[in-house]
Amino acid sequence: MKIKEAKLYKVDLPLRDPFETSFARMSFKKCIILELVDENGNSGFGESSAFDVPFYNEEFRDGSWSLLKNQLLPKIIGQNISHPDDIYALFSYIRKNNMSKSAINCALWDLYAKQKGSSLAKSLGGSKTRIETGVSIGVQASPEKLVEVVGGYLKDGYRRIKMKIKPGKDYDYLAAVRSAYPDAMLMADANSAYRLSDLKLLARLDDLNLIMIEQPLQPGDLVDHAHLQAALTTKVCLDEGVTSIDDTKKMIELGSGKIINIKVARVGGLGIAKRIQKLAMENGIECWCGGMLDSGVARAANVAVATLPGYTLPNDIAASKRYYEEDIIKPLINLDGTFVDVPVEPGLGYQIDRQNLEKFSIRIETVA
């Protein structure tokens, strides 16, 4: 693949409803969409999921824009790239900043699959024709409201329900849902809101038969997570705590958790996500694919990667309408019961809605 030029789109995509986590309340998905154009005029698309403020990891959108424009993209413009994962050696001098690297890796994988005339899922080595989905619910105003919201999504066909928690809005909220829905597949996501000193509170969650608690402690604190997992019967799932193959190896050795939420953006792209799930599968660690309130571009890449055999649990790949009235792909991603059907068309398998892409872009710039 010879990359002729790149286009950067700074996108503010309105959410249907505000989404609250332990660290932020968001009304827009603010991201960067990257379009890579090859010498034959074909386009591949990727997404940098960095938020405006670096509260999830060290990246933020303006920084990602600058890094892509001034450092990363000039390294590939005019170059022949034989395989999408070649960028990892090319960008090895850049520490972390995985979301920026992921945008390029995913766009190259889209182009690579289109060149081969195969779907992205097939190009990655995936085997599933549909993937099971779950839903992620932000922090709610009261336990009663959370019960109501969970009930609505169970009726919609979602089997696995993830509920965001934070100090003061945790055990009582989850207990109310468990009481209302004793057989539901429930999990909690803390987004690093707790510390090991909160062990007594977190241990109470063992009473609720959760399938997991996601990222309860600080990112990167694999030792404290190992102590926590040893004290709980509930499985600990790492999210922000696993950003690389090296992190995965340490997690396994220390016993820091039993599940990994693999977010393509967080680990640096589809290539690294594939390697992490292979290593996890070889060591008895369950995996599933998480999201970043993704636009359709990143959501489509998530659908493809979740077809790999190491993804064993329902994924955070909800229908597009769960978050957005309008998106930047067509058709929108829809549920078929509790599943999303995997597209078979070459590349991402969805068309870019260029009219919407431009409508929701607050800045567009070409790098050549």
MIPAFI-673356 format. One record per residue: residue in one letter; x, y, z of N, C-alpha, C in turn. Coordinates in steps of 0.1 Angstrom, whole numbers. Layout:
residues N
 code  n_c1  n_c2  n_c3 ca_c1 ca_c2 ca_c3  c_c1  c_c2  c_c3
    a     X     Y     Z     X     Y     Z     X     Y     Z
...
***
This chain:
residues 368
 code  n_c1  n_c2  n_c3 ca_c1 ca_c2 ca_c3  c_c1  c_c2  c_c3
    m     8   -12     0     0     0     0     9    12     0
    k     7    21   -10    14    34   -10     4    45    -6
    i     7    51     5    -2    62    10     1    75     3
    k    -9    80    -4    -8    93   -11   -10   105    -2
    e   -21   104     6   -24   115    14   -33   111    26
    a   -35   119    36   -43   117    47   -52   129    50
    k   -64   126    55   -73   136    59   -77   134    73
    l   -77   145    81   -80   145    95   -94   152    97
    y  -103   146   104  -116   152   107  -118   153   122
    k  -119   165   127  -122   166   142  -137   166   143
    v  -142   156   150  -157   153   149  -163   155   163
    d  -174   162   164  -182   163   176  -196   157   173
    l  -197   144   177  -209   136   173  -219   137   185
    p  -231   142   184  -240   144   195  -245   130   200
    l  -244   128   213  -250   116   220  -265   118   221
    r  -273   107   221  -287   108   223  -290   113   237
    d  -282   108   247  -284   111   261  -270   113   267
    p  -269   122   277  -255   123   283  -251   110   289
    f  -238   108   289  -232    95   294  -223    99   305
    e  -225    93   317  -218    96   329  -210    84   334
    t  -197    87   336  -188    77   342  -183    83   356
    s  -173    75   362  -168    80   375  -160    93   373
    f  -156    96   360  -147   108   358  -152   119   349
    a  -164   117   343  -169   127   334  -183   125   330
    r  -190   135   326  -203   135   320  -202   141   306
    m  -206   133   296  -204   137   282  -217   138   274
    s  -218   148   266  -229   150   257  -226   148   242
    f  -213   147   239  -208   145   226  -197   134   226
    k  -196   127   215  -184   119   213  -175   128   205
    k  -164   132   211  -154   140   205  -142   132   201
    c  -140   131   188  -129   122   183  -123   128   171
    i  -113   120   166  -107   123   153  -109   112   143
    i  -114   114   132  -115   104   121  -104   106   112
    l   -97    95   109   -85    96    99   -89    88    87
    e   -87    95    75   -89    89    62   -75    88    55
    l   -71    76    52   -59    74    44   -62    70    30
    v   -56    77    20   -59    75     6   -47    69     0
    d   -49    58    -7   -37    52   -14   -36    57   -28
    e   -26    52   -35   -23    57   -48   -33    54   -59
    n   -42    44   -55   -53    41   -65   -66    48   -61
    g   -65    57   -51   -77    64   -47   -86    57   -37
    n   -82    46   -32   -90    39   -22   -88    45    -8
    s   -98    45     0   -97    51    13   -99    41    24
    g   -91    43    35   -92    35    47   -95    44    58
    f  -103    40    68  -107    49    79  -103    43    92
    g   -99    51   101   -96    48   115  -100    59   124
    e  -100    57   137  -105    67   147   -96    68   158
    s   -92    81   162   -85    83   174   -96    87   185
    s   -96    79   195  -107    80   205  -103    89   217
    a   -92    96   216   -88   105   227   -99   115   230
    f  -102   117   243  -111   127   247  -105   141   247
    d  -113   151   249  -108   165   249   -99   167   261
    v  -102   160   272   -94   161   285   -88   147   287
    p   -75   146   291   -69   133   293   -73   126   306
    f   -86   124   308   -90   118   321   -90   102   320
    y   -90    97   307   -90    82   306   -76    77   305
    n   -68    83   297   -53    80   297   -46    93   294
    e   -33    92   290   -25   105   288   -29   113   276
    e   -37   107   267   -39   113   254   -51   123   255
    f   -51   133   247   -63   142   245   -63   146   231
    r   -75   151   227   -78   152   212   -69   161   205
    d   -66   173   211   -58   183   204   -43   177   203
    g   -39   170   213   -26   164   213   -25   154   203
    s   -35   145   202   -35   135   192   -35   141   177
    w   -43   151   176   -43   158   162   -29   163   159
    s   -22   169   168    -9   174   165     1   163   163
    l     0   152   171     9   141   169     7   134   155
    l    -6   132   152    -9   126   139    -3   135   127
    k    -7   148   128    -3   157   117    12   159   115
    n    19   161   127    32   165   126    43   154   128
    q    39   143   134    49   132   136    46   119   129
    l    34   114   131    31   101   126    28   100   111
    l    18   108   107    14   107    93    26   110    83
    p    34   120    86    46   123    77    55   111    75
    k    55   101    85    63    89    84    57    79    74
    i    44    80    70    39    70    61    34    76    48
    i    32    89    47    28    95    34    39    93    24
    g    35    87    12    45    84     2    52    71     3
    q    50    64    14    57    52    17    49    40    13
    n    56    29     9    49    16     7    49     9    20
    i    37     6    24    35    -2    37    30   -16    33
    s    38   -26    36    34   -39    31    23   -45    40
    h    23   -42    53    13   -47    62    10   -37    73
    p    -3   -36    77    -7   -26    87     1   -26    99
    d     6   -37   104    13   -38   116    28   -34   115
    d    32   -30   103    46   -25   101    47   -12   109
    i    36    -5   112    37     8   119    43     7   133
    y    42    -5   139    46    -6   153    61    -4   154
    a    69    -9   144    83    -7   144    86     7   140
    l    78    12   130    81    26   125    79    36   135
    f    69    34   144    66    44   155    71    40   168
    s    80    31   169    85    26   182    92    37   190
    y    96    48   184   103    59   191    93    68   198
    i    80    66   195    69    74   202    64    65   214
    r    66    71   226    61    63   238    46    64   239
    k    39    53   242    25    53   244    17    60   232
    n     8    69   236    -1    75   226    -7    65   216
    n   -12    54   223   -18    43   215   -30    47   207
    m   -38    56   211   -50    60   204   -47    66   190
    s   -36    74   190   -32    80   177   -26    69   168
    k   -18    60   174   -13    49   166   -24    40   161
    s   -34    38   169   -45    29   166   -53    35   153
    a   -55    48   153   -62    54   142   -55    50   128
    i   -42    50   128   -34    47   116   -35    32   113
    n   -32    24   124   -33    10   122   -46     5   116
    c   -57    10   122   -70     6   118   -73    10   103
    a   -69    23   100   -71    27    86   -64    19    76
    l   -51    15    80   -44     6    71   -50    -8    70
    w   -55   -13    81   -62   -26    80   -74   -25    71
    d   -81   -14    72   -93   -12    63   -88   -13    48
    l   -78    -5    45   -72    -5    31   -67   -19    27
    y   -60   -25    37   -54   -38    34   -65   -49    31
    a   -76   -49    38   -86   -58    36   -93   -55    22
    k   -95   -42    19  -101   -38     6   -92   -43    -5
    q   -79   -42    -4   -70   -46   -14   -71   -61   -17
    k   -73   -69    -6   -74   -83    -7   -88   -87   -11
    g   -98   -78   -11  -111   -81   -15  -118   -89    -4
    s  -114   -87     8  -120   -95    19  -125   -86    30
    s  -134   -92    39  -138   -84    50  -127   -82    60
    l  -128   -71    68  -118   -69    78  -118   -81    88
    a  -129   -86    92  -130   -98   101  -122  -109    95
    k  -124  -113    83  -117  -124    76  -102  -121    75
    s   -98  -109    72   -84  -105    71   -77  -106    84
    l   -84  -104    95   -78  -105   108   -77  -119   113
    g   -84  -128   106   -84  -142   111   -96  -146   119
    g  -107  -137   119  -119  -140   126  -127  -151   120
    s  -135  -158   128  -143  -169   123  -158  -168   126
    k  -162  -158   134  -176  -157   137  -184  -149   127
    t  -196  -153   125  -205  -146   115  -214  -136   122
    r  -214  -137   136  -221  -127   144  -215  -127   158
    i  -216  -116   164  -210  -115   178  -221  -110   188
    e  -219  -115   200  -229  -112   210  -225   -98   216
    t  -235   -91   219  -233   -77   225  -239   -76   239
    g  -233   -66   246  -239   -62   259  -241   -47   258
    v  -245   -41   269  -248   -27   269  -241   -21   281
    s  -236    -8   279  -229    -1   290  -238    10   294
    i  -241    11   307  -250    21   313  -243    31   322
    g  -244    43   320  -237    53   328  -243    54   342
    v  -236    61   351  -241    63   364  -255    70   364
    q  -264    64   372  -278    69   372  -280    77   385
    a  -291    85   385  -294    94   396  -298    86   409
    s  -304    74   407  -309    67   419  -309    52   416
    p  -309    43   426  -311    29   423  -323    26   416
    e  -334    33   419  -347    30   412  -346    33   397
    k  -339    45   394  -337    48   380  -328    38   372
    l  -318    33   379  -309    23   373  -317    10   370
    v  -325     6   380  -334    -6   377  -343    -4   365
    e  -348     8   364  -357    11   352  -349    10   339
    v  -337    16   339  -329    17   327  -325     2   323
    v  -320    -5   333  -316   -19   330  -327   -27   325
    g  -339   -26   330  -351   -33   326  -354   -30   311
    g  -352   -17   307  -355   -14   293  -345   -21   284
    y  -332   -21   287  -323   -28   278  -324   -43   278
    l  -328   -49   289  -331   -63   289  -342   -66   280
    k  -353   -58   280  -364   -60   270  -359   -58   256
    d  -349   -49   254  -344   -47   240  -336   -59   235
    g  -333   -68   244  -326   -80   239  -311   -81   244
    y  -306   -71   251  -293   -72   256  -292   -82   268
    r  -283   -91   268  -281  -102   278  -272   -97   289
    r  -260   -91   285  -251   -87   295  -252   -72   297
    i  -253   -68   310  -255   -54   314  -243   -49   322
    k  -237   -39   317  -226   -33   324  -230   -19   330
    m  -228   -18   343  -233    -6   350  -220     2   356
    k  -219    15   352  -209    23   358  -212    26   372
    i  -201    25   380  -203    29   395  -192    38   399
    k  -194    45   410  -184    53   416  -187    54   431
    p  -178    59   439  -181    59   454  -193    67   457
    g  -202    61   465  -215    66   468  -226    62   459
    k  -223    57   448  -232    51   438  -228    38   434
    d  -227    28   443  -222    15   440  -230     4   445
    y  -227    -1   457  -233   -13   462  -249   -13   462
    d  -255    -2   468  -269    -2   468  -276    -1   454
    y  -269     5   445  -274     6   431  -274    -8   425
    l  -262   -15   426  -261   -28   420  -270   -38   427
    a  -272   -37   440  -280   -46   448  -295   -45   444
    a  -299   -33   441  -313   -30   436  -315   -37   423
    v  -306   -36   414  -307   -43   401  -307   -58   403
    r  -298   -63   411  -298   -78   413  -311   -83   419
    s  -316   -75   428  -329   -79   434  -340   -80   424
    a  -340   -70   415  -351   -69   404  -349   -79   393
    y  -336   -83   390  -333   -92   379  -323  -102   384
    p  -328  -112   392  -319  -122   398  -311  -130   388
    d  -315  -132   376  -308  -141   367  -301  -134   356
    a  -301  -120   356  -294  -113   346  -279  -114   347
    m  -272  -113   335  -257  -113   335  -253   -98   337
    l  -249   -95   350  -246   -82   354  -231   -80   357
    m  -226   -68   354  -212   -65   358  -211   -50   362
    a  -200   -47   369  -198   -33   373  -185   -28   367
    d  -185   -15   363  -173    -9   358  -170     4   366
    a  -158     4   373  -155    14   382  -146    25   376
    n  -140    23   364  -131    32   358  -121    38   368
    s  -115    29   376  -104    33   385  -108    42   396
    a  -121    41   401  -125    51   411  -122    47   425
    y  -117    34   427  -114    30   440   -99    27   443
    r   -96    24   456   -83    21   460   -83     8   468
    l   -72     2   470   -71   -10   478   -77    -8   492
    s   -76     4   497   -82     7   510   -97     6   510
    d  -103     4   498  -118     2   497  -121   -12   496
    l  -112   -21   500  -114   -36   499  -127   -40   506
    k  -130   -35   517  -141   -40   525  -154   -37   516
    l  -155   -25   510  -166   -22   502  -167   -31   490
    l  -156   -32   483  -155   -40   471  -158   -55   473
    a  -154   -60   485  -157   -74   489  -172   -77   490
    r  -180   -66   493  -194   -68   494  -200   -72   481
    l  -194   -68   470  -199   -71   457  -199   -86   454
    d  -192   -94   462  -192  -108   460  -206  -114   463
    d  -214  -106   470  -228  -111   474  -237  -110   462
    l  -233  -103   451  -243   -99   440  -241  -108   428
    n  -232  -118   428  -231  -127   417  -229  -120   404
    l  -219  -110   404  -215  -103   392  -206  -112   384
    i  -207  -110   370  -197  -118   362  -183  -112   363
    m  -182   -99   367  -169   -93   368  -171   -79   374
    i  -160   -73   379  -159   -59   382  -147   -54   374
    e  -150   -44   366  -140   -39   356  -132   -27   362
    q  -119   -28   361  -109   -18   364  -113   -10   377
    p  -113   -17   389  -117   -11   401  -106    -1   406
    l   -93    -4   404   -83     4   410   -75    12   399
    q   -65    18   403   -57    27   394   -51    20   382
    p   -51    26   370   -45    21   359   -30    18   361
    g   -25     6   357   -11     3   358    -8    -3   372
    d   -17    -3   381   -14    -8   395   -17   -23   395
    l    -8   -31   388   -11   -45   387    -9   -52   400
    v     0   -47   409     2   -54   422   -10   -53   431
    d   -16   -40   432   -28   -39   440   -39   -47   435
    h   -41   -47   422   -51   -55   416   -49   -70   419
    a   -37   -75   419   -34   -89   423   -39   -91   438
    h   -36   -82   447   -41   -83   461   -56   -84   461
    l   -62   -75   453   -77   -74   453   -83   -87   448
    q   -77   -92   436   -83  -104   430   -81  -116   440
    a   -70  -116   447   -69  -127   457   -79  -127   468
    a   -84  -115   471   -94  -113   482  -108  -115   478
    l  -111  -115   464  -125  -115   459  -128  -129   453
    t  -140  -133   453  -144  -144   444  -149  -138   431
    t  -154  -126   431  -158  -119   418  -145  -117   409
    k  -147  -120   396  -135  -119   387  -132  -104   385
    v  -119  -101   386  -115   -87   382  -112   -87   367
    c  -117   -77   361  -114   -74   347  -106   -61   345
    l   -95   -62   338   -86   -50   336   -90   -44   323
    d   -90   -31   323   -93   -22   311   -81   -13   310
    e   -81    -1   316   -70     8   315   -57     2   320
    g   -57    -9   328   -45   -15   333   -37   -23   323
    v   -43   -26   311   -36   -34   301   -35   -26   288
    t   -24   -21   285   -22   -13   273   -12   -19   263
    s    -7   -30   266     4   -36   258     5   -51   260
    i    13   -58   252    16   -72   254    23   -73   267
    d    32   -64   270    40   -65   283    31   -64   295
    d    21   -55   295    12   -55   306     4   -68   307
    t     0   -74   296    -7   -87   296     1   -97   303
    k    14   -98   299    23  -108   305    24  -106   320
    k    25   -94   325    27   -91   339    14   -94   346
    m     2   -91   340   -11   -94   346   -12  -109   349
    i    -8  -117   339    -9  -131   340     0  -136   351
    e    12  -131   351    22  -136   361    18  -133   375
    l    13  -120   377     9  -116   390    -5  -121   395
    g   -13  -125   386   -27  -128   389   -35  -116   392
    s   -33  -105   384   -40   -92   387   -54   -92   382
    g   -59  -102   376   -73  -103   371   -75  -116   363
    k   -87  -118   360   -90  -131   352   -97  -128   339
    i   -99  -115   336  -105  -111   323   -99   -98   318
    i   -98   -97   305   -93   -84   299  -104   -78   290
    n  -107   -66   292  -115   -58   282  -105   -52   272
    i  -105   -58   260   -95   -53   250  -102   -42   242
    k   -97   -30   244  -102   -18   236   -91   -16   225
    v   -95   -17   213   -86   -15   202   -79    -2   203
    a   -86     9   206   -79    22   207   -69    23   218
    r   -72    16   230   -63    17   241   -50    10   239
    v   -50    -1   232   -38    -9   231   -30    -6   218
    g   -35     3   209   -27     7   198   -31     2   185
    g   -43    -4   184   -48    -9   171   -52   -23   170
    l   -56   -28   158   -61   -41   156   -50   -52   158
    g   -38   -48   153   -27   -58   154   -23   -62   168
    i   -22   -52   177   -19   -55   191   -30   -61   198
    a   -43   -57   195   -54   -63   201   -55   -78   198
    k   -51   -82   185   -51   -96   181   -40  -104   189
    r   -29   -98   191   -18  -104   198   -22  -106   213
    i   -28   -96   219   -32   -97   233   -42  -108   235
    q   -52  -109   227   -62  -119   228   -56  -133   227
    k   -47  -135   218   -40  -148   216   -32  -152   228
    l   -25  -143   234   -17  -145   246   -27  -148   258
    a   -37  -141   259   -47  -143   270   -54  -157   268
    m   -57  -160   256   -64  -173   254   -55  -185   257
    e   -42  -183   254   -32  -194   257   -30  -196   272
    n   -34  -185   280   -32  -186   295   -45  -186   303
    g   -56  -189   296   -69  -191   303   -75  -178   308
    i   -71  -167   302   -77  -154   305   -89  -151   295
    e  -101  -148   300  -112  -145   291  -110  -131   286
    c  -116  -128   274  -115  -115   268  -129  -111   262
    w  -130   -98   261  -142   -93   254  -137   -79   248
    c  -145   -74   239  -141   -61   232  -149   -50   238
    g  -142   -40   243  -149   -28   249  -148   -17   239
    g  -155    -6   242  -156     5   233  -153    18   241
    m  -153    29   233  -150    43   238  -161    52   234
    l  -174    48   235  -185    56   230  -182    58   215
    d  -178    48   208  -172    50   195  -183    55   185
    s  -177    62   175  -185    65   163  -186    52   155
    g  -193    52   144  -194    40   136  -181    34   130
    v  -171    43   128  -158    38   123  -151    29   132
    a  -150    33   145  -143    25   155  -152    13   158
    r  -165    15   159  -175     4   162  -174    -7   152
    a  -172    -3   139  -171   -13   128  -158   -21   130
    a  -147   -15   134  -135   -22   136  -136   -31   148
    n  -144   -27   159  -146   -36   170  -154   -48   166
    v  -164   -46   158  -172   -58   153  -162   -68   147
    a  -153   -63   139  -144   -73   132  -135   -80   141
    v  -129   -73   151  -119   -79   160  -126   -89   169
    a  -138   -86   173  -145   -95   182  -149  -108   176
    t  -146  -110   163  -149  -123   156  -137  -133   159
    l  -126  -128   165  -115  -137   168  -118  -147   179
    p  -113  -159   179  -117  -169   188  -115  -166   203
    g  -105  -157   206  -102  -154   220  -112  -145   227
    y  -122  -140   220  -132  -131   226  -144  -140   230
    t  -145  -143   243  -154  -153   248  -166  -148   255
    l  -167  -135   258  -178  -129   265  -185  -118   257
    p  -197  -115   260  -204  -104   253  -197   -91   253
    n  -197   -84   242  -189   -73   239  -197   -59   241
    d  -189   -48   243  -195   -35   244  -197   -30   230
    i  -205   -36   222  -207   -32   208  -222   -31   206
    a  -228   -21   211  -242   -19   211  -246   -14   197
    a  -259   -15   194  -264    -9   182  -261     6   182
    s  -259    12   170  -256    26   168  -267    35   175
    k  -279    31   174  -290    39   180  -290    40   195
    r  -282    31   201  -281    31   216  -275    45   220
    y  -266    50   212  -259    62   215  -262    74   206
    y  -265    71   194  -266    82   184  -279    82   176
    e  -285    94   174  -296    95   164  -290    94   150
    e  -278   100   148  -271   100   135  -257    96   137
    d  -251    88   128  -237    84   128  -231    87   115
    i  -218    83   114  -210    87   102  -208    75    93
    i  -215    64    96  -215    52    87  -229    49    83
    k  -230    41    72  -243    36    67  -240    22    61
    p  -249    13    63  -260    14    73  -255    15    87
    l  -264    18    96  -261    18   110  -259     4   115
    i  -252     2   126  -250   -11   132  -263   -14   140
    n  -269   -25   137  -282   -28   143  -281   -42   150
    l  -289   -44   160  -290   -57   167  -299   -67   159
    d  -294   -79   159  -302   -91   154  -304   -99   167
    g  -315   -97   174  -316  -103   187  -306   -97   197
    t  -298  -106   202  -287  -102   211  -273  -101   204
    f  -274  -101   190  -261  -102   183  -261   -91   172
    v  -248   -88   168  -246   -80   156  -241   -89   145
    d  -247   -89   134  -242   -96   122  -229   -90   117
    v  -219   -99   114  -206   -94   109  -207   -92    94
    p  -204   -80    89  -205   -77    74  -195   -85    67
    v  -198   -88    54  -189   -96    46  -183   -88    35
    e  -187   -75    34  -181   -67    23  -167   -64    26
    p  -159   -60    16  -145   -58    18  -142   -46    28
    g  -132   -47    36  -128   -37    45  -138   -36    57
    l  -140   -24    63  -149   -23    74  -163   -29    72
    g  -167   -29    60  -180   -35    57  -192   -25    58
    y  -189   -13    61  -199    -2    62  -193    10    53
    q  -203    17    47  -199    29    40  -198    41    49
    i  -189    50    45  -188    63    53  -199    72    48
    d  -207    77    57  -217    88    53  -210   101    53
    r  -205   104    41  -196   116    40  -204   129    43
    q  -216   129    41  -224   141    44  -225   143    59
    n  -227   133    67  -227   134    81  -213   136    87
    l  -203   130    80  -189   132    85  -185   147    84
    e  -189   153    73  -186   168    72  -195   176    81
    k  -208   172    82  -217   180    91  -212   180   105
    f  -207   169   110  -203   169   124  -188   172   127
    s  -181   175   116  -167   179   117  -166   194   120
    i  -158   197   130  -155   211   133  -142   216   127
    r  -134   207   122  -122   210   115  -118   199   106
    i  -114   202    94  -109   192    84   -96   197    79
    e   -86   188    78   -73   192    73   -67   180    65
    t   -60   183    54   -53   173    46   -38   173    49
    v   -32   161    50   -18   160    51   -13   152    39
    a    -4   158    32     1   152    19    16   153    18
***
